[in-house]
């Protein structure tokens, strides 16, 4: 577990903290938000001892590492453009584009 935690913190420091747009996109991801809420709840329940990341499960850490790699690979200009022109941050690793197309075709909407 300590290795996974160290790996995530290292990725965070090198890739996410290096650009505010990438960090905003990562923490704006609905899946990352959900995990962060859970970690903060656990941390609060434990009287805020240590750091919230200390309360992540192996599966959660692996997921956060996977997401960090994905967000590290996007261009910060793409994130900024999405925010400025569409009013939203891009979501990496969301639902499949083909499935979204099918939903639009059969269910309507965007």
N, C-alpha and C positions, 0 to 999 in steps of 0.2 A: 504493500500500500504506500509506503514512504517513497518508493521509486516512482510510482504513478503520480503521486502528489508533486514530487520534485520535477518530473517531466512536464506536468501541466504548468507549474510556476515558471519554469524555464521558457516554455513556449509563450506563455503570457508576457513575460518580460521582453523576449526577443521580438516576437511578431506582433502581438496585440498592442503593447504599450508604445511601440515605435510609431504608430500613427493613430491619431484620435478618431478618424473616420472608421478605421478597421475595428477599433475597440468599441465604438458606438454600435456598429453593425453586429458584432459578436454579442454584446450585452443586450441588444435589442431583439435578438433572435428569440422567438416564443419558447423554444425548447430550453434554451439557456436561462431565460427568465424563470421558467417553471422550476428548474433545478436550483437556481439561486434562492428562490422563495423557500424551498424545502430546506436548504442548507442553513439559511438564516433562522428558520423556525427551530431547527435542531440546536443551533448555536445559542439562541435565546433561551431555550429550555435548559441548556447546560450552563446557565448563568454567565453566558458570554465568555466562557473559558476558551482560550486559544483563538483560532481563526475559524470562520465558517467553513473553509475548505477542509479543515480537520475532520469534519463530520460527513464528508462524502463517502459513499460506498465505492467499491471497486468498479462497479458498473457505471456509476455516475462519473467517476474520474475518467474512465475510458471514453465515455461519451463526450465529455468536455474536451479531452485531448483531440478526439476526432474532429469536433467542431472547430477547435482552435486551428488545426491544420487547414481545414477548409477555408476559414476566413483569412488566414495568412496568405492564401494563394490568390485572393482577389485584389484587383487594382483599387487603391484608395480613391482614384478619380471616378471610378464607376459608382462607388458608394456615395460620394459627394453629389454626383449627377442625379442619382436616384432620389436623394434627399431633396435637392434643390428643384428638380423638375417634376417629380412625381409625389413629393411629400411623404416618402417612406424610405426606409432602409431596406436594402436587398436581403432576402432570406436565402441562405445557402443550405442546400441539402433538404429543402422542403419537399412538398409533394411533387410527384413526377409531372413534367410538362404535358405528357400525353394524357395522363389522368385529368389534368386541369382542362385540357381541350375537350375530352369526353364529357366532363361535367357541364361545360358551357353549352355543348351541342345538345345534350339531353335534358339538362335542368335549367338552362338559360342563365343569364347574368354574366358577371365577369369572372 
